[in-house]
Amino acid sequence: MSASKKRTPPQSEAEKAMADYEAQGRAVRLNMERLRELRLAKEAAEAAAAPPKKVAPRGAKPKKAASGTTTLKLSDWLANEEKSGRRT
């Protein structure tokens, strides 16, 4: 037999299974990489299209909550509780 006609030994079941397992792992990693690139491109496009966020100036009055009450900082609430005689 010449060198070109030599047969390769048949793969065992374990070798076939391992080759399939590795091929599936590569396919999953490639898909994750593709999806990550799509997500990052989408987030970058959304960030570029979004209007800049407005920041309230320091010392601004608190906004009214949906229930009609004013929202307070925790430190302000604690000070009010202590002034009213409540101690925790």
Buried (B, 14 or more C-beta within 10 A) or exposed (E): EEEEEEEEEEEEEEEEEEEEEEEEEEEEEEEEEEEEEEEEEEEEEEEEEEEEEEEEEEEEEEEEEEEEEEEEEEEEEEEEEEEEEEEE
